[in-house]
Amino acid sequence: ASKSAIAGKRGDAILIRLAAPPVEGAANEALIAFLSRTLALPRRSISIVSGQKSRDKRIEIDGLSDTEVAARLSAILNDAP
């Protein structure tokens, strides 16, 4: 992708397109940085729990409840064209 952005949903998963290539952890770092900016949380609050070398990842977010994360992402998804 030319820039990192939320691209929609697939089932229960949120699709995020990243500008960084999946080489030497660059995409994982870009994902954490993107989520940090998007959710207005420090990077240390976001970690990849599983899928470090996969396209499908499970993310843990500290500092927000599941409801708060869902609300913030829903607002972004609803604003997307």
N, CA, C and O atoms as a GROMACS GRO file, in nm:
protein
  324
    1ALA      N    1   0.084  -0.118   0.000
    1ALA     CA    2   0.000   0.000   0.000
    1ALA      C    3   0.088   0.125   0.000
    1ALA      O    4   0.200   0.123   0.052
    2SER      N    5   0.038   0.231  -0.058
    2SER     CA    6   0.116   0.354  -0.061
    2SER      C    7   0.120   0.424   0.074
    2SER      O    8   0.215   0.495   0.105
    3LYS      N    9   0.015   0.402   0.156
    3LYS     CA   10   0.015   0.454   0.293
    3LYS      C   11  -0.063   0.357   0.380
    3LYS      O   12  -0.151   0.285   0.332
    4SER      N   13  -0.031   0.355   0.507
    4SER     CA   14  -0.099   0.266   0.600
    4SER      C   15  -0.239   0.319   0.629
    4SER      O   16  -0.259   0.438   0.651
    5ALA      N   17  -0.337   0.226   0.627
    5ALA     CA   18  -0.475   0.265   0.651
    5ALA      C   19  -0.559   0.143   0.684
    5ALA      O   20  -0.525   0.030   0.649
    6ILE      N   21  -0.670   0.168   0.752
    6ILE     CA   22  -0.768   0.062   0.776
    6ILE      C   23  -0.847   0.045   0.648
    6ILE      O   24  -0.900   0.142   0.593
    7ALA      N   25  -0.855  -0.079   0.600
    7ALA     CA   26  -0.917  -0.105   0.470
    7ALA      C   27  -1.052  -0.173   0.480
    7ALA      O   28  -1.112  -0.206   0.377
    8GLY      N   29  -1.103  -0.195   0.601
    8GLY     CA   30  -1.234  -0.256   0.615
    8GLY      C   31  -1.231  -0.374   0.711
    8GLY      O   32  -1.142  -0.385   0.795
    9LYS      N   33  -1.329  -0.461   0.695
    9LYS     CA   34  -1.340  -0.578   0.782
    9LYS      C   35  -1.353  -0.703   0.697
    9LYS      O   36  -1.403  -0.699   0.585
   10ARG      N   37  -1.308  -0.815   0.752
   10ARG     CA   38  -1.329  -0.946   0.693
   10ARG      C   39  -1.372  -1.036   0.809
   10ARG      O   40  -1.288  -1.080   0.888
   11GLY      N   41  -1.500  -1.064   0.818
   11GLY     CA   42  -1.551  -1.139   0.933
   11GLY      C   43  -1.534  -1.055   1.058
   11GLY      O   44  -1.579  -0.940   1.062
   12ASP      N   45  -1.469  -1.110   1.159
   12ASP     CA   46  -1.443  -1.036   1.283
   12ASP      C   47  -1.310  -0.962   1.280
   12ASP      O   48  -1.275  -0.893   1.375
   13ALA      N   49  -1.235  -0.977   1.172
   13ALA     CA   50  -1.101  -0.917   1.162
   13ALA      C   51  -1.108  -0.779   1.098
   13ALA      O   52  -1.190  -0.753   1.011
   14ILE      N   53  -1.019  -0.692   1.144
   14ILE     CA   54  -1.002  -0.559   1.083
   14ILE      C   55  -0.887  -0.570   0.983
   14ILE      O   56  -0.780  -0.620   1.017
   15LEU      N   57  -0.909  -0.524   0.861
   15LEU     CA   58  -0.804  -0.525   0.759
   15LEU      C   59  -0.727  -0.394   0.764
   15LEU      O   60  -0.785  -0.286   0.757
   16ILE      N   61  -0.596  -0.406   0.776
   16ILE     CA   62  -0.510  -0.287   0.778
   16ILE      C   63  -0.405  -0.305   0.670
   16ILE      O   64  -0.330  -0.403   0.671
   17ARG      N   65  -0.399  -0.212   0.578
   17ARG     CA   66  -0.297  -0.212   0.474
   17ARG      C   67  -0.179  -0.130   0.526
   17ARG      O   68  -0.197  -0.018   0.575
   18LEU      N   69  -0.060  -0.186   0.514
   18LEU     CA   70   0.059  -0.119   0.565
   18LEU      C   71   0.152  -0.080   0.451
   18LEU      O   72   0.166  -0.153   0.353
   19ALA      N   73   0.214   0.035   0.465
   19ALA     CA   74   0.309   0.082   0.363
   19ALA      C   75   0.443   0.009   0.375
   19ALA      O   76   0.520   0.005   0.279
   20ALA      N   77   0.472  -0.047   0.491
   20ALA     CA   78   0.601  -0.113   0.514
   20ALA      C   79   0.601  -0.254   0.456
   20ALA      O   80   0.498  -0.322   0.458
   21PRO      N   81   0.715  -0.298   0.404
   21PRO     CA   82   0.724  -0.435   0.352
   21PRO      C   83   0.735  -0.536   0.466
   21PRO      O   84   0.781  -0.503   0.575
   22PRO      N   85   0.691  -0.661   0.441
   22PRO     CA   86   0.699  -0.764   0.545
   22PRO      C   87   0.839  -0.825   0.554
   22PRO      O   88   0.855  -0.946   0.540
   23VAL      N   89   0.938  -0.742   0.576
   23VAL     CA   90   1.077  -0.786   0.580
   23VAL      C   91   1.138  -0.747   0.714
   23VAL      O   92   1.129  -0.632   0.757
   24GLU      N   93   1.200  -0.843   0.780
   24GLU     CA   94   1.274  -0.820   0.906
   24GLU      C   95   1.191  -0.744   1.010
   24GLU      O   96   1.244  -0.658   1.080
   25GLY      N   97   1.063  -0.775   1.020
   25GLY     CA   98   0.979  -0.714   1.122
   25GLY      C   99   0.932  -0.573   1.093
   25GLY      O  100   0.867  -0.512   1.177
   26ALA      N  101   0.962  -0.521   0.974
   26ALA     CA  102   0.923  -0.383   0.942
   26ALA      C  103   0.772  -0.366   0.943
   26ALA      O  104   0.722  -0.264   0.992
   27ALA      N  105   0.698  -0.462   0.890
   27ALA     CA  106   0.552  -0.452   0.888
   27ALA      C  107   0.494  -0.460   1.029
   27ALA      O  108   0.397  -0.391   1.061
   28ASN      N  109   0.552  -0.543   1.114
   28ASN     CA  110   0.505  -0.553   1.252
   28ASN      C  111   0.525  -0.420   1.325
   28ASN      O  112   0.436  -0.374   1.396
   29GLU      N  113   0.640  -0.360   1.307
   29GLU     CA  114   0.668  -0.229   1.369
   29GLU      C  115   0.574  -0.122   1.314
   29GLU      O  116   0.524  -0.038   1.388
   30ALA      N  117   0.550  -0.127   1.183
   30ALA     CA  118   0.459  -0.031   1.121
   30ALA      C  119   0.317  -0.049   1.172
   30ALA      O  120   0.246   0.049   1.192
   31LEU      N  121   0.276  -0.173   1.194
   31LEU     CA  122   0.142  -0.200   1.247
   31LEU      C  123   0.127  -0.142   1.387
   31LEU      O  124   0.027  -0.077   1.418
   32ILE      N  125   0.225  -0.165   1.472
   32ILE     CA  126   0.220  -0.112   1.609
   32ILE      C  127   0.218   0.040   1.607
   32ILE      O  128   0.142   0.102   1.681
   33ALA      N  129   0.302   0.100   1.524
   33ALA     CA  130   0.306   0.247   1.515
   33ALA      C  131   0.173   0.301   1.463
   33ALA      O  132   0.123   0.402   1.513
   34PHE      N  133   0.116   0.236   1.362
   34PHE     CA  134  -0.012   0.280   1.306
   34PHE      C  135  -0.123   0.272   1.410
   34PHE      O  136  -0.200   0.366   1.427
   35LEU      N  137  -0.132   0.159   1.479
   35LEU     CA  138  -0.235   0.144   1.582
   35LEU      C  139  -0.215   0.243   1.696
   35LEU      O  140  -0.312   0.294   1.752
   36SER      N  141  -0.091   0.269   1.730
   36SER     CA  142  -0.061   0.366   1.835
   36SER      C  143  -0.116   0.505   1.798
   36SER      O  144  -0.180   0.571   1.879
   37ARG      N  145  -0.089   0.547   1.676
   37ARG     CA  146  -0.140   0.677   1.628
   37ARG      C  147  -0.292   0.675   1.618
   37ARG      O  148  -0.359   0.769   1.661
   38THR      N  149  -0.346   0.570   1.561
   38THR     CA  150  -0.490   0.561   1.536
   38THR      C  151  -0.572   0.558   1.665
   38THR      O  152  -0.677   0.621   1.674
   39LEU      N  153  -0.522   0.484   1.765
   39LEU     CA  154  -0.596   0.470   1.891
   39LEU      C  155  -0.551   0.569   1.997
   39LEU      O  156  -0.604   0.569   2.108
   40ALA      N  157  -0.454   0.655   1.963
   40ALA     CA  158  -0.401   0.756   2.056
   40ALA      C  159  -0.351   0.691   2.186
   40ALA      O  160  -0.386   0.732   2.296
   41LEU      N  161  -0.268   0.588   2.168
   41LEU     CA  162  -0.207   0.517   2.281
   41LEU      C  163  -0.057   0.511   2.262
   41LEU      O  164  -0.009   0.517   2.148
   42PRO      N  165   0.018   0.499   2.370
   42PRO     CA  166   0.162   0.480   2.355
   42PRO      C  167   0.192   0.344   2.291
   42PRO      O  168   0.118   0.248   2.311
   43ARG      N  169   0.301   0.336   2.216
   43ARG     CA  170   0.340   0.212   2.149
   43ARG      C  171   0.353   0.096   2.247
   43ARG      O  172   0.322  -0.019   2.212
   44ARG      N  173   0.398   0.124   2.368
   44ARG     CA  174   0.417   0.016   2.466
   44ARG      C  175   0.286  -0.050   2.507
   44ARG      O  176   0.287  -0.158   2.566
   45SER      N  177   0.173   0.013   2.476
   45SER     CA  178   0.042  -0.042   2.511
   45SER      C  179  -0.008  -0.144   2.408
   45SER      O  180  -0.110  -0.209   2.431
   46ILE      N  181   0.062  -0.157   2.297
   46ILE     CA  182   0.018  -0.243   2.187
   46ILE      C  183   0.123  -0.350   2.162
   46ILE      O  184   0.241  -0.319   2.147
   47SER      N  185   0.078  -0.475   2.157
   47SER     CA  186   0.173  -0.584   2.129
   47SER      C  187   0.106  -0.687   2.039
   47SER      O  188  -0.016  -0.704   2.039
   48ILE      N  189   0.190  -0.756   1.962
   48ILE     CA  190   0.143  -0.864   1.877
   48ILE      C  191   0.152  -0.992   1.959
   48ILE      O  192   0.262  -1.034   1.998
   49VAL      N  193   0.038  -1.054   1.985
   49VAL     CA  194   0.032  -1.173   2.069
   49VAL      C  195   0.063  -1.298   1.987
   49VAL      O  196   0.132  -1.388   2.035
   50SER      N  197   0.013  -1.304   1.864
   50SER     CA  198   0.041  -1.417   1.777
   50SER      C  199   0.038  -1.371   1.632
   50SER      O  200  -0.026  -1.271   1.598
   51GLY      N  201   0.108  -1.444   1.547
   51GLY     CA  202   0.111  -1.413   1.404
   51GLY      C  203   0.222  -1.320   1.363
   51GLY      O  204   0.209  -1.250   1.262
   52GLN      N  205   0.332  -1.317   1.438
   52GLN     CA  206   0.442  -1.226   1.405
   52GLN      C  207   0.493  -1.246   1.262
   52GLN      O  208   0.538  -1.150   1.199
   53LYS      N  209   0.485  -1.369   1.210
   53LYS     CA  210   0.534  -1.395   1.075
   53LYS      C  211   0.421  -1.430   0.979
   53LYS      O  212   0.444  -1.490   0.874
   54SER      N  213   0.300  -1.393   1.016
   54SER     CA  214   0.181  -1.425   0.936
   54SER      C  215   0.110  -1.296   0.896
   54SER      O  216   0.129  -1.191   0.957
   55ARG      N  217   0.027  -1.306   0.794
   55ARG     CA  218  -0.056  -1.192   0.756
   55ARG      C  219  -0.165  -1.167   0.859
   55ARG      O  220  -0.208  -1.054   0.879
   56ASP      N  221  -0.209  -1.275   0.924
   56ASP     CA  222  -0.313  -1.266   1.027
   56ASP      C  223  -0.248  -1.255   1.163
   56ASP      O  224  -0.168  -1.340   1.201
   57LYS      N  225  -0.282  -1.152   1.237
   57LYS     CA  226  -0.219  -1.126   1.366
   57LYS      C  227  -0.325  -1.107   1.474
   57LYS      O  228  -0.436  -1.062   1.447
   58ARG      N  229  -0.288  -1.142   1.594
   58ARG     CA  230  -0.373  -1.116   1.711
   58ARG      C  231  -0.299  -1.009   1.792
   58ARG      O  232  -0.183  -1.026   1.828
   59ILE      N  233  -0.370  -0.900   1.820
   59ILE     CA  234  -0.310  -0.784   1.886
   59ILE      C  235  -0.367  -0.771   2.026
   59ILE      O  236  -0.487  -0.792   2.048
   60GLU      N  237  -0.281  -0.736   2.122
   60GLU     CA  238  -0.326  -0.705   2.258
   60GLU      C  239  -0.307  -0.555   2.279
   60GLU      O  240  -0.202  -0.499   2.249
   61ILE      N  241  -0.412  -0.492   2.332
   61ILE     CA  242  -0.408  -0.348   2.356
   61ILE      C  243  -0.437  -0.322   2.502
   61ILE      O  244  -0.546  -0.354   2.551
   62ASP      N  245  -0.341  -0.264   2.573
   62ASP     CA  246  -0.358  -0.227   2.713
   62ASP      C  247  -0.401  -0.081   2.722
   62ASP      O  248  -0.360   0.001   2.640
   63GLY      N  249  -0.483  -0.050   2.820
   63GLY     CA  250  -0.521   0.089   2.842
   63GLY      C  251  -0.659   0.124   2.790
   63GLY      O  252  -0.712   0.230   2.822
   64LEU      N  253  -0.719   0.034   2.711
   64LEU     CA  254  -0.856   0.055   2.663
   64LEU      C  255  -0.932  -0.076   2.682
   64LEU      O  256  -0.875  -0.184   2.668
   65SER      N  257  -1.060  -0.064   2.711
   65SER     CA  258  -1.143  -0.185   2.719
   65SER      C  259  -1.173  -0.231   2.577
   65SER      O  260  -1.154  -0.157   2.480
   66ASP      N  261  -1.221  -0.354   2.565
   66ASP     CA  262  -1.260  -0.406   2.434
   66ASP      C  263  -1.366  -0.317   2.370
   66ASP      O  264  -1.365  -0.294   2.250
   67THR      N  265  -1.456  -0.267   2.453
   67THR     CA  266  -1.564  -0.180   2.404
   67THR      C  267  -1.507  -0.050   2.349
   67THR      O  268  -1.552  -0.002   2.244
   68GLU      N  269  -1.410   0.008   2.419
   68GLU     CA  270  -1.349   0.134   2.373
   68GLU      C  271  -1.273   0.115   2.242
   68GLU      O  272  -1.283   0.198   2.152
   69VAL      N  273  -1.198   0.006   2.231
   69VAL     CA  274  -1.125  -0.024   2.107
   69VAL      C  275  -1.225  -0.041   1.993
   69VAL      O  276  -1.207   0.016   1.886
   70ALA      N  277  -1.330  -0.120   2.016
   70ALA     CA  278  -1.431  -0.144   1.913
   70ALA      C  279  -1.497  -0.013   1.870
   70ALA      O  280  -1.521   0.008   1.751
   71ALA      N  281  -1.526   0.074   1.965
   71ALA     CA  282  -1.590   0.203   1.933
   71ALA      C  283  -1.498   0.290   1.848
   71ALA      O  284  -1.542   0.349   1.750
   72ARG      N  285  -1.371   0.297   1.884
   72ARG     CA  286  -1.276   0.381   1.808
   72ARG      C  287  -1.258   0.326   1.666
   72ARG      O  288  -1.258   0.402   1.569
   73LEU      N  289  -1.242   0.194   1.654
   73LEU     CA  290  -1.224   0.136   1.522
   73LEU      C  291  -1.352   0.145   1.440
   73LEU      O  292  -1.346   0.166   1.319
   74SER      N  293  -1.466   0.128   1.503
   74SER     CA  294  -1.594   0.140   1.434
   74SER      C  295  -1.612   0.280   1.376
   74SER      O  296  -1.658   0.296   1.263
   75ALA      N  297  -1.575   0.380   1.454
   75ALA     CA  298  -1.585   0.518   1.406
   75ALA      C  299  -1.498   0.539   1.283
   75ALA      O  300  -1.538   0.607   1.189
   76ILE      N  301  -1.379   0.481   1.283
   76ILE     CA  302  -1.288   0.493   1.169
   76ILE      C  303  -1.346   0.419   1.048
   76ILE      O  304  -1.345   0.471   0.936
   77LEU      N  305  -1.396   0.298   1.072
   77LEU     CA  306  -1.453   0.219   0.963
   77LEU      C  307  -1.575   0.287   0.903
   77LEU      O  308  -1.596   0.281   0.782
   78ASN      N  309  -1.656   0.350   0.986
   78ASN     CA  310  -1.776   0.418   0.937
   78ASN      C  311  -1.742   0.544   0.859
   78ASN      O  312  -1.820   0.587   0.774
   79ASP      N  313  -1.626   0.605   0.887
   79ASP     CA  314  -1.583   0.724   0.814
   79ASP      C  315  -1.515   0.691   0.683
   79ASP      O  316  -1.499   0.778   0.597
   80ALA      N  317  -1.474   0.564   0.666
   80ALA     CA  318  -1.402   0.524   0.544
   80ALA      C  319  -1.496   0.528   0.425
   80ALA      O  320  -1.615   0.496   0.439
   81PRO      N  321  -1.444   0.566   0.308
   81PRO     CA  322  -1.528   0.572   0.189
   81PRO      C  323  -1.573   0.434   0.143
   81PRO      O  324  -1.645   0.423   0.043
   0.00000   0.00000   0.00000
